[in-house]
Structure formats: structure tokens, C-alpha cells
């Protein structure tokens, strides 16, 4: 690092540094050097910019499409992990942007920014530079080159540098990430990237909509990757104007019994609750989600049933039009007995559970008969939750939405601990004249059976 800045005073030898970075990311045991680069040097604007440019070249060379040998494929895996280790420590916005400062307030490793030897390549002049130039600009005859700006402190000229421009810093950040995401990433890196997409990548992209293809492809993976990718699409839709009409259709398809059993269900259903919280979701779509959760409640464990009932409670509370699914009126006709004035329910469930599009599943025409079935659930907590569902929705002023996060970590072990810690006033017992040693034995003729 001393060599690349001492080669030319006030400048950084990018050619030498690019070669160093290219060798470093291909080295399998370079954790110590990578750590030094991240902790000591990436805080400087010039080092950060040239690091991004060097990483982009490495990614482009690997993505050339040429067939590689097995050893080269193993080297590619090392490069992918090392590139990610560096990229993940580069913030989406520069320090100057975070502080609300100007381009010329960036810190540099070569020292050119501190001595006023450079100006941003886009021609921006910051507050510190304006103060330094002061009266000299008033005395200029205007014949100087636009690329050079005078310096009143040492009478030298300033060179235009892309690394001194926040605009070019953002472009380098965007280009490198978009190039890196074209690789077939390992599953662990895939989830890390999708999990940090909102805070670490999207804010620094010049055009966030360019991630739409990557996120759409990630949706096809399903599971946790699918819901995390859907979260990224949700951000693009709500903040960046992406048109994605099948958003809720994809979310609907991700709600399966496997999702309730997944070890990542905590994050999965927390995000699902965020997506379904909008009051702009059409009633027929909300009804389809309520029916999907009701079917999942019948198939899942008691913990999954409680979580599904909480979602049903919140959906119906947010969308009063879905209340008819709980209180479906019978056929009601006028005096002439010719025109039906209420929704007809013949006792047959018209909901199509195999339909992938929630809008045409006819859920709004159905009823939540699953709630009645769950009232006879073997676990008392599920039965009690079903009884409280109708009561809570009848008086919204005295009740609030259910916090689903409290139910996300439910399991058989947690339910056992809860029941084991419950204080009971009376415990049912059995009395035998002679304790049996078998479940069924001929010596139990005197056992008259259970009685109150």
C-alpha cells in the first residue's frame, strides 16, 4: 500500500493495485490480508473506488463463459467467497454522503484530497474548495481549461479524478455488485445476499430496478430464498415503481406446509405479515390467504395451527369484507321468491385450493368451516383460539391485531414447558386394588372402568 501511493506523489498506482487485488482474491488462505484491507484501507475513497473497479474486472474475467477445468472451478469458488468478503464490507453510501458533505471532503490514501490536489471528475466543487479558492477565482481571466481548478494554497492545479466523485463511486458500486450477482452463487452466500439486500445493496445502486431479474429468478428457488427475494421485489414495487402484478400470487404459492416446518419460518412469516398488512390488498385476495392459512391449520402441528389462526384473525380484521366468511348467511329471497338478495351458500365449499391465482380461487364465496373443525382440536390452546376468534372480531374496539412474532417460535417443546408449568387445582387420579402390570390382562376382571 505504501508502494502504490509513493510511485507518483499525490496519486495512486491503479495498475499495480489492480494486480494486487486480482492475486489476493484468488488466494485461498488470505484471510489475514483481506482483514487488513477491509479494516485499514477501505475507509479511503480512492482505495474503495479502485478496489471496486478491480473486483469488477475479476468478475468479468470469470464470467467470460469459457469452459474451465475442475481446478479452475475450485479456484472460482475461492474467488466468489473472497470477492463477497470484500464487497460486504463496502457500505452502499460513502462516508461523505452519510455525513451530508461534499465530494471534496472525501479522505484519500494517496493524500491528494487532503492537499487539494484533485477535484471530482463530474466537475463538482465543494464547500471546502470554494473557501480555499476564494478571491483567486475573482482574479482569473476565464481562459483556463475547465478540467483544471486553481489552488490558492500551493499554486498548483487540481486533476479531475473519478474516485473523488460520489457519483462515480456509486456507479462503481453498482457495476461490481451487478456483475457479481451473475455468478451461480452457493446457497449460503445466496441467502446472505438476499438477507442483506435491503440495507447493504439496494441503497447504493444507481438503478435498483436492475435487480428485478435477479430477484425474479430467486423466487423460483422457493423456500426462504423465495420469501427473501419477494421482500426485495416488495421494496422495488413500493419504493422504486416496479410493476409486478403477480406479487401476491407468488406469495400465495410460497405458503405451504413445508414453510410451517422450516427452521427459517421465523423470518418467513414475519415478512409475510408485513406483506399482508396493507389495506390496499383486494378483499378476494385477502380471503384466499385466509382460506390458505385455514387449510394449513388443519394439516399442521398445534403450533402451526395457532400461527395460522393468528394470520386469519389479522386478515379478517384488516378486511371487514371477509367477515362474511365467518357468518355466511343462508339463502334469503324476497316476497316473490324469485330474486336472491344474499350470497347463496349451498353447503359445498367452492374454494379451489389447487388454483395458483388467489384472485380466481373463489375464496370470498366460501366460508371458514375449518374454524369450526378446529374448535374440536385435541390441543386445548387451538380450540380456545378458535373460540376467541369470533368473539374478538365481533368487537374490534376492545381488541387489537395479534402479534404473530410471539407465535413464530412455537414448538412441541415450548408447548410442553408451558403446560408443565401450569398450576392445576385438581389432578385426575386412578385407584386400583392391585396395580396392573399389563395394559390388557385377564386379571383385571374387577376393574369396573373409569367413573366420575
VOPAGU-2260 file (C-alpha; in pm, 1 decimal, decimal comma):
REM VOPAGU-2260
SITE   aa  ch    i         X         Y         Z
SITE  UNK   A    0       0,0       0,0       0,0
SITE  UNK   A    1     291,1     233,7      62,5
SITE  UNK   A    2     434,1     143,5    -277,1
SITE  UNK   A    3     120,2     222,5    -475,4
SITE  UNK   A    4      99,6     574,8    -335,3
SITE  UNK   A    5     470,9     658,1    -333,6
SITE  UNK   A    6     516,7     570,5    -701,0
SITE  UNK   A    7     366,2     905,7    -800,5
SITE  UNK   A    8     320,1    1162,3    -520,5
SITE  UNK   A    9     -43,6    1255,6    -474,3
SITE  UNK   A   10    -167,6     970,0    -693,2
SITE  UNK   A   11    -245,0     602,3    -651,6
SITE  UNK   A   12     -89,6     349,5    -888,7
SITE  UNK   A   13    -409,5     179,8   -1001,8
SITE  UNK   A   14    -234,4     -61,7   -1238,7
SITE  UNK   A   15     -25,3    -210,2    -960,8
SITE  UNK   A   16    -313,9    -212,6    -715,2
SITE  UNK   A   17    -545,9    -393,6    -958,7
SITE  UNK   A   18    -291,7    -672,2    -995,0
SITE  UNK   A   19    -258,4    -698,7    -618,4
SITE  UNK   A   20    -636,0    -731,6    -572,8
SITE  UNK   A   21    -660,1    -987,2    -856,6
SITE  UNK   A   22    -399,2   -1207,0    -688,4
SITE  UNK   A   23    -545,2   -1157,0    -342,5
SITE  UNK   A   24    -898,2   -1276,9    -426,5
SITE  UNK   A   25    -755,6   -1592,2    -585,4
SITE  UNK   A   26    -556,3   -1681,1    -274,9
SITE  UNK   A   27    -729,0   -1944,2     -63,6
SITE  UNK   A   28    -561,0   -1857,8     267,5
SITE  UNK   A   29    -560,5   -1479,9     253,8
SITE  UNK   A   30    -792,4   -1410,8     545,6
SITE  UNK   A   31    -535,6   -1200,3     729,8
SITE  UNK   A   32    -460,3    -983,5     426,5
SITE  UNK   A   33    -830,0    -945,1     345,4
SITE  UNK   A   34    -895,7    -841,9     702,0
SITE  UNK   A   35    -622,5    -578,2     684,8
SITE  UNK   A   36    -760,5    -441,7     358,8
SITE  UNK   A   37   -1112,2    -419,9     498,6
SITE  UNK   A   38   -1027,8    -271,1     837,0
SITE  UNK   A   39    -748,5     -29,6     746,7
SITE  UNK   A   40    -782,9      82,7     385,4
SITE  UNK   A   41   -1140,1      61,1     257,5
SITE  UNK   A   42   -1228,7     375,9     450,3
SITE  UNK   A   43   -1031,3     577,4     193,6
SITE  UNK   A   44   -1225,8     688,7    -111,9
SITE  UNK   A   45    -953,7     616,2    -368,0
SITE  UNK   A   46    -880,7     268,9    -230,7
SITE  UNK   A   47   -1250,8     189,9    -215,1
SITE  UNK   A   48   -1309,7     304,1    -573,5
SITE  UNK   A   49   -1013,7     119,9    -724,3
SITE  UNK   A   50   -1099,5    -190,8    -523,4
SITE  UNK   A   51   -1446,9    -194,9    -677,8
SITE  UNK   A   52   -1302,9    -148,7   -1026,1
SITE  UNK   A   53   -1051,2    -429,4    -970,6
SITE  UNK   A   54   -1318,1    -665,4    -838,7
SITE  UNK   A   55   -1537,3    -586,1   -1137,4
SITE  UNK   A   56   -1255,5    -685,9   -1374,1
SITE  UNK   A   57   -1203,7   -1011,6   -1187,3
SITE  UNK   A   58   -1574,1   -1094,8   -1205,7
SITE  UNK   A   59   -1588,1   -1016,0   -1577,4
SITE  UNK   A   60   -1289,5   -1238,5   -1648,0
SITE  UNK   A   61   -1450,4   -1531,5   -1467,7
SITE  UNK   A   62   -1784,8   -1474,4   -1638,1
SITE  UNK   A   63   -1631,0   -1495,2   -1985,3
SITE  UNK   A   64   -1821,0   -1821,3   -2049,1
SITE  UNK   A   65   -1517,1   -2031,8   -2134,4
SITE  UNK   A   66   -1506,8   -2393,0   -2018,8
SITE  UNK   A   67   -1278,8   -2436,1   -1722,3
SITE  UNK   A   68   -1108,7   -2732,7   -1569,2
SITE  UNK   A   69   -1202,4   -2869,8   -1227,8
SITE  UNK   A   70    -912,0   -2693,7   -1056,7
SITE  UNK   A   71   -1021,4   -2367,0   -1215,1
SITE  UNK   A   72   -1379,3   -2424,1   -1090,9
SITE  UNK   A   73   -1247,3   -2471,7    -738,2
SITE  UNK   A   74   -1049,6   -2150,4    -779,5
SITE  UNK   A   75   -1370,4   -1978,7    -889,7
SITE  UNK   A   76   -1538,7   -2076,1    -562,5
SITE  UNK   A   77   -1249,0   -1923,3    -369,6
SITE  UNK   A   78   -1277,5   -1605,7    -576,2
SITE  UNK   A   79   -1653,8   -1582,1    -518,1
SITE  UNK   A   80   -1617,4   -1606,2    -140,2
SITE  UNK   A   81   -1323,9   -1363,1    -128,2
SITE  UNK   A   82   -1498,4   -1109,2    -351,9
SITE  UNK   A   83   -1807,2   -1128,7    -134,1
SITE  UNK   A   84   -1598,0   -1079,2     181,5
SITE  UNK   A   85   -1467,1    -752,8      38,7
SITE  UNK   A   86   -1793,8    -631,5    -114,4
SITE  UNK   A   87   -1991,3    -699,0     202,3
SITE  UNK   A   88   -1767,8    -453,8     391,2
SITE  UNK   A   89   -1806,1    -169,6     142,1
SITE  UNK   A   90   -2101,0      45,9     252,8
SITE  UNK   A   91   -2368,6     133,5      -3,3
SITE  UNK   A   92   -2302,6     506,4      50,4
SITE  UNK   A   93   -1970,5     676,1     112,3
SITE  UNK   A   94   -1881,9     837,6     441,9
SITE  UNK   A   95   -1921,5    1179,9     287,5
SITE  UNK   A   96   -2270,6    1100,2     166,1
SITE  UNK   A   97   -2370,5     977,7     510,1
SITE  UNK   A   98   -2247,2    1297,7     673,6
SITE  UNK   A   99   -2407,6    1512,8     405,7
SITE  UNK   A  100   -2070,4    1654,4     297,5
SITE  UNK   A  101   -1934,2    1741,1     -46,6
SITE  UNK   A  102   -1729,2    1539,4    -293,2
SITE  UNK   A  103   -1404,5    1713,6    -198,0
SITE  UNK   A  104   -1444,9    1614,2     167,9
SITE  UNK   A  105   -1358,0    1251,3      89,2
SITE  UNK   A  106   -1047,7    1107,0     253,1
SITE  UNK   A  107    -783,8     952,6      28,0
SITE  UNK   A  108    -493,8     714,8      81,6
SITE  UNK   A  109    -274,9     892,7    -172,4
SITE  UNK   A  110    -324,4    1224,4      10,0
SITE  UNK   A  111    -443,2    1416,2    -294,5
SITE  UNK   A  112    -780,9    1500,3    -140,2
SITE  UNK   A  113    -627,1    1639,5     176,4
SITE  UNK   A  114    -386,3    1873,8      -5,4
SITE  UNK   A  115    -649,3    1980,4    -257,7
SITE  UNK   A  116    -478,0    1805,9    -547,7
SITE  UNK   A  117    -791,3    1663,5    -708,4
SITE  UNK   A  118   -1143,9    1765,8    -794,2
SITE  UNK   A  119   -1437,7    1538,4    -867,3
SITE  UNK   A  120   -1449,3    1416,9   -1226,1
SITE  UNK   A  121   -1803,9    1545,1   -1266,7
SITE  UNK   A  122   -1679,7    1899,9   -1202,3
SITE  UNK   A  123   -1846,7    1942,8    -862,7
SITE  UNK   A  124   -1683,8    2192,0    -628,5
SITE  UNK   A  125   -1746,8    2150,4    -258,5
SITE  UNK   A  126   -1763,4    2398,8      24,6
SITE  UNK   A  127   -1403,1    2346,8     140,0
SITE  UNK   A  128   -1273,4    2400,6    -211,4
SITE  UNK   A  129   -1482,8    2714,9    -259,6
SITE  UNK   A  130   -1343,9    2861,6      59,9
SITE  UNK   A  131    -989,9    2774,9     -45,9
SITE  UNK   A  132   -1020,1    2923,9    -392,7
SITE  UNK   A  133   -1182,3    3239,4    -256,1
SITE  UNK   A  134   -1056,9    3554,4    -423,8
SITE  UNK   A  135    -839,5    3375,4    -677,3
SITE  UNK   A  136   -1138,3    3287,1    -893,5
SITE  UNK   A  137   -1236,3    3652,9    -899,4
SITE  UNK   A  138    -895,4    3744,3   -1046,7
SITE  UNK   A  139    -895,6    3467,2   -1310,6
SITE  UNK   A  140    -938,5    3584,9   -1668,6
SITE  UNK   A  141   -1157,5    3283,1   -1751,9
SITE  UNK   A  142    -919,1    3145,0   -2016,4
SITE  UNK   A  143    -814,1    2841,6   -1814,0
SITE  UNK   A  144    -906,6    2484,1   -1900,7
SITE  UNK   A  145   -1231,0    2357,7   -1745,0
SITE  UNK   A  146   -1051,9    2043,0   -1636,7
SITE  UNK   A  147    -814,3    2229,3   -1403,3
SITE  UNK   A  148    -907,8    2426,8   -1095,7
SITE  UNK   A  149    -655,4    2658,0    -934,2
SITE  UNK   A  150    -540,1    2605,9    -577,0
SITE  UNK   A  151    -472,4    2918,3    -372,4
SITE  UNK   A  152    -269,6    2730,4    -111,9
SITE  UNK   A  153      19,3    2599,4    -320,2
SITE  UNK   A  154     -42,6    2749,0    -665,7
SITE  UNK   A  155     -80,8    2404,1    -823,4
SITE  UNK   A  156    -350,9    2266,9   -1046,4
SITE  UNK   A  157    -608,4    2011,7    -944,5
SITE  UNK   A  158    -658,4    1697,0   -1151,1
SITE  UNK   A  159   -1002,6    1554,0   -1211,4
SITE  UNK   A  160   -1040,4    1212,4   -1050,5
SITE  UNK   A  161   -1337,4     976,6   -1068,0
SITE  UNK   A  162   -1270,0     835,3    -724,6
SITE  UNK   A  163   -1327,1    1184,5    -579,8
SITE  UNK   A  164   -1681,9    1185,6    -715,4
SITE  UNK   A  165   -1966,6    1031,3    -515,4
SITE  UNK   A  166   -2149,1     979,5    -845,1
SITE  UNK   A  167   -1869,5     763,3    -983,8
SITE  UNK   A  168   -1831,3     584,5    -651,3
SITE  UNK   A  169   -2197,2     481,5    -670,4
SITE  UNK   A  170   -2161,2     370,2   -1030,9
SITE  UNK   A  171   -1860,7     153,4    -945,8
SITE  UNK   A  172   -2053,4       3,6    -651,8
SITE  UNK   A  173   -2349,9     -76,7    -877,0
SITE  UNK   A  174   -2146,1    -224,5   -1161,3
SITE  UNK   A  175   -1947,2    -451,1    -932,6
SITE  UNK   A  176   -2249,1    -589,5    -747,1
SITE  UNK   A  177   -2449,6    -646,7   -1065,3
SITE  UNK   A  178   -2155,7    -829,8   -1221,6
SITE  UNK   A  179   -2102,8   -1039,4    -910,3
SITE  UNK   A  180   -2469,2   -1143,1    -890,0
SITE  UNK   A  181   -2446,4   -1306,7   -1233,2
SITE  UNK   A  182   -2242,7   -1592,9   -1086,1
SITE  UNK   A  183   -2404,3   -1921,7    -975,0
SITE  UNK   A  184   -2368,9   -1841,7    -605,8
SITE  UNK   A  185   -2353,3   -2108,1    -332,0
SITE  UNK   A  186   -2666,9   -2145,6    -121,6
SITE  UNK   A  187   -2516,5   -1991,4     192,2
SITE  UNK   A  188   -2398,2   -1681,5       3,9
SITE  UNK   A  189   -2729,7   -1663,2    -178,1
SITE  UNK   A  190   -2919,5   -1634,6     149,5
SITE  UNK   A  191   -2672,1   -1387,7     296,2
SITE  UNK   A  192   -2703,8   -1159,1      -4,5
SITE  UNK   A  193   -3083,4   -1177,6      -9,4
SITE  UNK   A  194   -3094,8   -1119,2     365,5
SITE  UNK   A  195   -2881,7    -803,2     348,7
SITE  UNK   A  196   -3016,1    -677,7      17,0
SITE  UNK   A  197   -3241,0    -410,4     166,4
SITE  UNK   A  198   -2977,8    -242,1     382,4
SITE  UNK   A  199   -2643,6    -319,0     216,5
SITE  UNK   A  200   -2701,1    -328,5    -158,9
SITE  UNK   A  201   -3018,7    -154,9    -275,7
SITE  UNK   A  202   -2940,8     188,3    -123,5
SITE  UNK   A  203   -2613,0     209,0    -315,6
SITE  UNK   A  204   -2737,3     107,5    -660,9
SITE  UNK   A  205   -2773,9     377,7    -922,5
SITE  UNK   A  206   -3066,0     189,7   -1079,7
SITE  UNK   A  207   -3219,6     -50,9    -826,2
SITE  UNK   A  208   -3467,4    -183,2   -1085,7
SITE  UNK   A  209   -3179,5    -371,8   -1249,6
SITE  UNK   A  210   -3209,1    -622,3    -964,5
SITE  UNK   A  211   -3557,8    -724,9   -1077,9
SITE  UNK   A  212   -3430,1   -1012,4   -1294,6
SITE  UNK   A  213   -3208,2   -1146,9   -1017,1
SITE  UNK   A  214   -3492,5   -1135,3    -764,6
SITE  UNK   A  215   -3742,1   -1290,1   -1006,3
SITE  UNK   A  216   -3502,1   -1577,5   -1070,9
SITE  UNK   A  217   -3455,0   -1618,0    -695,4
SITE  UNK   A  218   -3829,9   -1656,7    -649,8
SITE  UNK   A  219   -3818,6   -1980,7    -846,8
SITE  UNK   A  220   -3591,6   -2133,3    -582,3
SITE  UNK   A  221   -3878,7   -2122,8    -331,5
SITE  UNK   A  222   -3840,4   -2163,7      43,9
SITE  UNK   A  223   -3651,0   -1899,4     236,6
SITE  UNK   A  224   -3477,5   -1773,8     -77,4
SITE  UNK   A  225   -3818,6   -1719,0    -233,9
SITE  UNK   A  226   -3960,8   -1514,1      52,0
SITE  UNK   A  227   -3641,3   -1307,6      83,6
SITE  UNK   A  228   -3648,0   -1240,2    -290,1
SITE  UNK   A  229   -4013,5   -1144,5    -259,8
SITE  UNK   A  230   -3912,9    -894,9       8,5
SITE  UNK   A  231   -3670,2    -735,2    -235,1
SITE  UNK   A  232   -3939,8    -717,5    -502,3
SITE  UNK   A  233   -4174,0    -565,7    -244,8
SITE  UNK   A  234   -3920,8    -286,1    -189,2
SITE  UNK   A  235   -3882,4    -229,5    -563,3
SITE  UNK   A  236   -4259,7    -213,8    -605,0
SITE  UNK   A  237   -4326,1      23,9    -314,7
SITE  UNK   A  238   -4020,3     249,4    -340,9
SITE  UNK   A  239   -3891,9     234,3    -698,5
SITE  UNK   A  240   -4204,9     193,5    -910,7
SITE  UNK   A  241   -4157,1    -164,8   -1027,8
SITE  UNK   A  242   -4469,1    -311,4   -1186,6
SITE  UNK   A  243   -4509,2    -667,2   -1061,1
SITE  UNK   A  244   -4878,5    -765,4   -1076,3
SITE  UNK   A  245   -4812,6   -1125,1    -969,6
SITE  UNK   A  246   -4658,9   -1029,4    -634,9
SITE  UNK   A  247   -4933,3   -1173,6    -415,2
SITE  UNK   A  248   -4971,4   -1471,5    -645,5
SITE  UNK   A  249   -4609,0   -1565,2    -578,4
SITE  UNK   A  250   -4651,1   -1510,1    -204,1
SITE  UNK   A  251   -4963,8   -1727,7    -214,1
SITE  UNK   A  252   -4765,6   -2009,2    -373,8
SITE  UNK   A  253   -4496,3   -1994,7    -104,2
SITE  UNK   A  254   -4742,0   -2062,1     180,0
SITE  UNK   A  255   -4711,8   -2439,3     215,1
SITE  UNK   A  256   -4698,6   -2690,6     496,4
SITE  UNK   A  257   -4321,3   -2711,6     443,3
SITE  UNK   A  258   -4294,8   -2339,1     523,5
SITE  UNK   A  259   -4453,2   -2401,8     865,0
SITE  UNK   A  260   -4195,2   -2672,7     936,5
SITE  UNK   A  261   -3895,7   -2479,1     809,3
SITE  UNK   A  262   -3629,4   -2372,1    1054,8
SITE  UNK   A  263   -3640,0   -2031,3     884,9
SITE  UNK   A  264   -4011,9   -1984,5     949,2
SITE  UNK   A  265   -3938,2   -1700,1    1193,9
SITE  UNK   A  266   -3823,7   -1467,0     919,7
SITE  UNK   A  267   -4052,4   -1619,8     658,3
SITE  UNK   A  268   -4379,4   -1542,5     835,4
SITE  UNK   A  269   -4260,8   -1212,4     979,1
SITE  UNK   A  270   -4216,8   -1088,2     623,6
SITE  UNK   A  271   -4545,5   -1246,6     517,4
SITE  UNK   A  272   -4721,9   -1047,7     788,6
SITE  UNK   A  273   -4562,5    -728,2     655,0
SITE  UNK   A  274   -4680,9    -803,6     300,9
SITE  UNK   A  275   -5037,9    -875,0     413,7
SITE  UNK   A  276   -5060,8    -568,4     638,4
SITE  UNK   A  277   -5157,5    -334,3     354,5
SITE  UNK   A  278   -5521,4    -234,4     346,2
SITE  UNK   A  279   -5497,1    -197,5     -31,9
SITE  UNK   A  280   -5499,2    -574,7     -83,7
SITE  UNK   A  281   -5829,8    -664,8    -255,7
SITE  UNK   A  282   -6084,1    -849,1     -41,9
SITE  UNK   A  283   -6094,8   -1150,6    -273,6
SITE  UNK   A  284   -5715,3   -1185,4    -248,2
SITE  UNK   A  285   -5720,0   -1147,7     131,3
SITE  UNK   A  286   -5995,5   -1411,5     150,6
SITE  UNK   A  287   -5777,6   -1653,2     -45,7
SITE  UNK   A  288   -5493,2   -1608,6     203,2
SITE  UNK   A  289   -5734,1   -1666,1     492,4
SITE  UNK   A  290   -5852,9   -1990,6     334,3
SITE  UNK   A  291   -5493,6   -2099,3     264,6
SITE  UNK   A  292   -5399,9   -2046,3     629,2
SITE  UNK   A  293   -5715,4   -2228,4     740,1
SITE  UNK   A  294   -5620,3   -2534,5     534,9
SITE  UNK   A  295   -5266,4   -2519,2     671,4
SITE  UNK   A  296   -5407,3   -2512,9    1025,6
SITE  UNK   A  297   -5585,1   -2843,5     963,2
SITE  UNK   A  298   -5265,5   -3010,7     842,4
SITE  UNK   A  299   -5001,0   -2864,2    1071,5
SITE  UNK   A  300   -4891,7   -2911,8    1430,6
SITE  UNK   A  301   -5066,3   -2724,4    1715,1
SITE  UNK   A  302   -4800,3   -2451,6    1698,6
SITE  UNK   A  303   -4859,3   -2412,6    1323,4
SITE  UNK   A  304   -5235,5   -2406,4    1378,5
SITE  UNK   A  305   -5204,0   -2125,6    1632,7
SITE  UNK   A  306   -4987,0   -1925,6    1392,4
SITE  UNK   A  307   -5233,5   -1979,1    1108,0
SITE  UNK   A  308   -5525,2   -1869,2    1326,2
SITE  UNK   A  309   -5336,3   -1551,3    1415,5
SITE  UNK   A  310   -5293,8   -1470,9    1045,3
SITE  UNK   A  311   -5663,8   -1539,1     982,1
SITE  UNK   A  312   -5755,0   -1305,9    1271,2
SITE  UNK   A  313   -5540,5   -1023,5    1135,0
SITE  UNK   A  314   -5653,2   -1068,1     773,1
SITE  UNK   A  315   -6023,6   -1055,3     858,1
SITE  UNK   A  316   -5969,9    -761,6    1092,7
SITE  UNK   A  317   -5790,8    -565,3     820,3
SITE  UNK   A  318   -6050,3    -655,9     557,5
SITE  UNK   A  319   -6404,7    -637,1     700,2
SITE  UNK   A  320   -6544,8    -763,7     368,8
SITE  UNK   A  321   -6405,2   -1105,7     461,7
SITE  UNK   A  322   -6628,5   -1120,1     770,4
SITE  UNK   A  323   -6893,0   -1295,0     560,9
SITE  UNK   A  324   -6666,0   -1599,3     557,5
SITE  UNK   A  325   -6729,6   -1637,9     930,3
SITE  UNK   A  326   -7100,5   -1553,2     921,7
SITE  UNK   A  327   -7229,0   -1687,4     594,4
SITE  UNK   A  328   -7599,4   -1614,0     570,4
SITE  UNK   A  329   -7840,7   -1876,7     436,8
SITE  UNK   A  330   -8043,4   -1831,7     122,2
SITE  UNK   A  331   -8266,2   -1530,9     162,7
SITE  UNK   A  332   -8520,3   -1439,0    -103,3
SITE  UNK   A  333   -8774,5   -1162,7    -136,2
SITE  UNK   A  334   -9152,7   -1199,1    -109,8
SITE  UNK   A  335   -9183,5   -1322,2    -467,9
SITE  UNK   A  336   -8925,4   -1597,2    -400,7
SITE  UNK   A  337   -8755,4   -1520,0    -729,6
SITE  UNK   A  338   -8455,0   -1295,6    -654,4
SITE  UNK   A  339   -8181,7   -1390,7    -408,0
SITE  UNK   A  340   -8076,6   -1089,0    -202,0
SITE  UNK   A  341   -7791,8   -1254,3     -11,4
SITE  UNK   A  342   -7497,1   -1468,1    -100,3
SITE  UNK   A  343   -7604,4   -1823,8    -164,0
SITE  UNK   A  344   -7420,7   -2091,5      27,1
SITE  UNK   A  345   -7532,3   -2441,2     -53,8
SITE  UNK   A  346   -7308,8   -2629,2     191,2
SITE  UNK   A  347   -7041,1   -2707,6     -67,5
SITE  UNK   A  348   -6701,1   -2542,3     -45,2
SITE  UNK   A  349   -6645,0   -2363,3    -374,7
SITE  UNK   A  350   -6288,5   -2265,7    -281,7
SITE  UNK   A  351   -6034,1   -2409,3    -528,0
SITE  UNK   A  352   -5726,1   -2494,5    -324,7
SITE  UNK   A  353   -5533,7   -2602,5    -636,4
SITE  UNK   A  354   -5570,3   -2265,7    -807,6
SITE  UNK   A  355   -5236,9   -2081,3    -810,9
SITE  UNK   A  356   -5401,1   -1741,0    -861,7
SITE  UNK   A  357   -5568,7   -1627,6    -537,4
SITE  UNK   A  358   -5787,6   -1381,9    -727,8
SITE  UNK   A  359   -5983,7   -1658,6    -902,1
SITE  UNK   A  360   -5983,9   -1919,9    -624,4
SITE  UNK   A  361   -6342,3   -1817,1    -524,6
SITE  UNK   A  362   -6237,4   -1795,5    -159,5
SITE  UNK   A  363   -6462,0   -1496,4     -94,2
SITE  UNK   A  364   -6761,8   -1711,8    -190,7
SITE  UNK   A  365   -6661,5   -1981,8      54,8
SITE  UNK   A  366   -6668,8   -1997,2     434,1
SITE  UNK   A  367   -6414,1   -2068,9     705,2
SITE  UNK   A  368   -6565,8   -2401,6     807,2
SITE  UNK   A  369   -6214,7   -2504,1     908,9
SITE  UNK   A  370   -6253,6   -2285,4    1218,7
SITE  UNK   A  371   -6549,2   -2496,9    1332,7
SITE  UNK   A  372   -6346,7   -2812,6    1278,1
SITE  UNK   A  373   -6056,3   -2670,1    1478,5
SITE  UNK   A  374   -6286,8   -2600,0    1772,5
SITE  UNK   A  375   -6263,6   -2975,1    1838,4
SITE  UNK   A  376   -5885,0   -2981,8    1814,2
SITE  UNK   A  377   -5703,9   -3218,2    2050,3
SITE  UNK   A  378   -5492,5   -2936,4    2189,7
SITE  UNK   A  379   -5689,6   -2704,0    2418,2
SITE  UNK   A  380   -5495,3   -2392,8    2312,1
SITE  UNK   A  381   -5605,0   -2434,0    1949,5
SITE  UNK   A  382   -5967,1   -2491,8    2049,5
SITE  UNK   A  383   -5958,9   -2186,0    2275,8
SITE  UNK   A  384   -5807,0   -1972,2    1999,5
SITE  UNK   A  385   -6091,1   -2070,2    1765,7
SITE  UNK   A  386   -6346,4   -1972,4    2027,9
SITE  UNK   A  387   -6181,1   -1635,6    2083,0
SITE  UNK   A  388   -6153,4   -1562,9    1708,8
SITE  UNK   A  389   -6521,2   -1489,0    1652,7
SITE  UNK   A  390   -6553,1   -1302,1    1981,3
SITE  UNK   A  391   -6255,7   -1075,7    1913,8
SITE  UNK   A  392   -6366,2    -985,5    1562,2
SITE  UNK   A  393   -6716,6    -901,6    1681,3
SITE  UNK   A  394   -6588,5    -609,2    1890,0
SITE  UNK   A  395   -6283,1    -451,6    1725,7
SITE  UNK   A  396   -6273,8    -158,8    1965,3
SITE  UNK   A  397   -6171,2    -379,1    2257,9
SITE  UNK   A  398   -5926,7    -599,7    2069,5
SITE  UNK   A  399   -5617,6    -546,6    1859,2
SITE  UNK   A  400   -5427,9    -737,7    1594,4
SITE  UNK   A  401   -5245,0   -1048,9    1708,0
SITE  UNK   A  402   -4866,9   -1015,8    1723,7
SITE  UNK   A  403   -4759,5   -1312,5    1512,1
SITE  UNK   A  404   -4395,1   -1278,0    1620,4
SITE  UNK   A  405   -4489,1   -1417,8    1961,3
SITE  UNK   A  406   -4610,7   -1738,4    1795,2
SITE  UNK   A  407   -4328,7   -1789,0    1546,2
SITE  UNK   A  408   -4102,8   -1979,9    1783,5
SITE  UNK   A  409   -4378,1   -2221,4    1888,3
SITE  UNK   A  410   -4286,8   -2590,1    1907,5
SITE  UNK   A  411   -4383,3   -2906,3    2090,5
SITE  UNK   A  412   -4107,8   -2842,1    2344,3
SITE  UNK   A  413   -4232,8   -2488,7    2415,1
SITE  UNK   A  414   -4590,1   -2612,0    2448,5
SITE  UNK   A  415   -4480,5   -2886,6    2687,8
SITE  UNK   A  416   -4291,7   -2637,7    2904,5
SITE  UNK   A  417   -4598,1   -2414,9    2916,2
SITE  UNK   A  418   -4828,2   -2698,4    3019,5
SITE  UNK   A  419   -4577,4   -2840,1    3268,1
SITE  UNK   A  420   -4553,6   -2502,9    3440,7
SITE  UNK   A  421   -4928,2   -2459,6    3466,6
SITE  UNK   A  422   -5069,1   -2474,3    3820,1
SITE  UNK   A  423   -5364,9   -2709,9    3844,2
SITE  UNK   A  424   -5629,2   -2707,4    4117,3
SITE  UNK   A  425   -5722,6   -3072,4    4076,1
SITE  UNK   A  426   -5541,3   -3362,9    3915,8
SITE  UNK   A  427   -5734,4   -3670,1    3793,6
SITE  UNK   A  428   -5610,2   -3993,6    3951,1
SITE  UNK   A  429   -5686,5   -4366,5    3923,7
SITE  UNK   A  430   -5720,4   -4622,9    4202,8
SITE  UNK   A  431   -5653,0   -4990,8    4167,2
SITE  UNK   A  432   -5698,1   -5256,6    4430,4
SITE  UNK   A  433   -5395,5   -5423,4    4280,0
SITE  UNK   A  434   -5171,3   -5227,4    4043,2
SITE  UNK   A  435   -5182,6   -5389,4    3696,7
SITE  UNK   A  436   -4861,8   -5486,5    3523,8
SITE  UNK   A  437   -5009,9   -5509,2    3176,2
SITE  UNK   A  438   -5238,3   -5294,6    2968,3
SITE  UNK   A  439   -5476,7   -5583,5    2894,9
SITE  UNK   A  440   -5476,7   -5883,0    3123,1
SITE  UNK   A  441   -5724,1   -6146,6    3236,7
SITE  UNK   A  442   -5653,2   -6043,5    3596,6
SITE  UNK   A  443   -5844,0   -5715,5    3556,4
SITE  UNK   A  444   -6198,5   -5850,5    3575,3
SITE  UNK   A  445   -6259,4   -5647,3    3892,5
SITE  UNK   A  446   -6171,8   -5322,7    3712,6
SITE  UNK   A  447   -6510,5   -5162,5    3655,9
SITE  UNK   A  448   -6381,0   -4883,4    3438,0
SITE  UNK   A  449   -6348,9   -4510,5    3484,4
SITE  UNK   A  450   -6609,4   -4325,0    3685,1
SITE  UNK   A  451   -6652,2   -3965,0    3794,5
